[in-house]
Amino acid sequence: MTCIRSEIIGHGHYLPAKTLTNDDMAKMVETSDEWITERTGIKSRHVAAEGEYTSDLAFHAAEMAMKNAGISAEDLDLIIIGTITPDNTFPSVAAKLAARLGVRHGTPALDISAACSGFVYSLTIADNMIRLGQIKTALVIGAETLSRVTDWTDRNTCVLFGDGAGAVVIQAKEGKGDSSDTGVLSTKLFADGTQYENLMATGGVSTTQTAGYVFMNGKEVFKSAIGCLTQAAEVVAEQAGIRVSDIDWLLPHQANIRIIEGVGKKLELPEEKVIVTIDHQANTSAASIPLALSECLESGRIRKGDLVILNSMGAGFTWGGALVRI
Ligand code: ACO
C-alpha cells in the first residue's frame, strides 16, 4: 500500500554571534563553571544582539534550509514556527517571516506555543497536513530568544538558557507505508496542564501585561522529564513497528545533560547514539531539536537513511516525539 510521507529535504540553523561562557556567568551571579558543567552539561550559550529578534534568527535558519532544499519561497504552502518568545504579542513570528521571505500571497503562517516541545508539535501538525494532501511543502522552524525572558540575577535559571533557531523543509513524497520509507514515520503529542506552574513565565498579556521571566521548579521538571521523554520515544517507535534499539540516533531536547543521559539509559541506548549539543547551545527551548538536527546533518554525523527519534518535553507540561528516516 502506498502512502504520503513528509520527507526532510532541507535543514538550516542559526546561532547569534554573541556567546556567554560559564566564566562570564560567574561574573554575573554566584556560580562557577564547575557547578554549571556538572549539573547541566552547558559550557556556553548564544545570546541575541540588541535589536536582533526571534524573527531574525528564524529568517537565517529558514534561508539556509530553503537553499539546502533547493526551493524558493514560492514553493512553500505553510510556515509554522514553534516559539514562546515572539517579536510581538501578536501577530505571529511566522506571519512576519512569511512577508520577509516573500512567500505567495495567502500562504498560511502560524506560531505554536508548546515551549520546548514547539518544534515537535509544529512538525507533527505540518506532517499531518501533508499526509492529508492539504499542502505539499512546509517550512518548520523552532526559534527562540529566551535571553529576553531570562532573569539574569537568578542563578537557578539564567545559566540554563540560550538563543537560536533551527529549521527544516519537509515535502510530500510517496512511500510504501512501512518503516523502510524515508520521511516522518510516526509522531505523538502529549500534554498535562496540571504541571502548569512548575515551569512558566511569571507574566503574560492577560495577567500582568508584561512578558515576565522564566520560573522553574527544577526538581519537579527533572522528575517528570526523564519519564516523558522516554515515553515519547517508546510510543513513536512502537507506532511505526520498530524497536528503539534499531534506531541510529536519539536526538532529545537539549534540556540538561543529566536528563539526556537518564533518557538514554532508560531506553538502553549506547551513549554514542544519543546526540548532545547542549555544551555549546544551552537550552534553546523549541529551537534545540532542529538546531542540533541541522548541525548533525551539516557535519555528516546524521546521514541519509538514518533512523532518528526526536523527543521533547517542556512547559505545560508538553511532550512528544517523532520518528524520522532521513
Ligand atoms: N550555581 C551555583 N549554585 C546554584 C546554581 C548555580 N547556577 N543554581 C542553583 N544553585 C544552588 C541552589 O541554590 C542550591 O543551593 P542550596 O542547597 O544552598 O539551596 C544548590 O545549588 C542545589 O540546588 P538544586 O536545585 O538541588 O540543584 P540540582 O542538582 O537539582 O540542579 C537544576 C538544579 C540543574 C536546575 C536541576 O534541578 C535540573 O536539572 N532540573 C531540570 C530542569 C531543567 O533542566 N530545565 C531546563 C528547562 S526545562 C526543559 O527544557 C524541559
Boltz pocket constraint, residues with backbone or C-beta under 6 A from the ligand:
constraints:
  - pocket:
      binder: B
      contacts: [[A, 30], [A, 31], [A, 32], [A, 35], [A, 36], [A, 39], [A, 40], [A, 116], [A, 155], [A, 156], [A, 157], [A, 159], [A, 160], [A, 199], [A, 216], [A, 217], [A, 218], [A, 219], [A, 221], [A, 222], [A, 225], [A, 253], [A, 254], [A, 255], [A, 256], [A, 258], [A, 259], [A, 283], [A, 285], [A, 313], [A, 314], [A, 315]]
      max_distance: 6.0
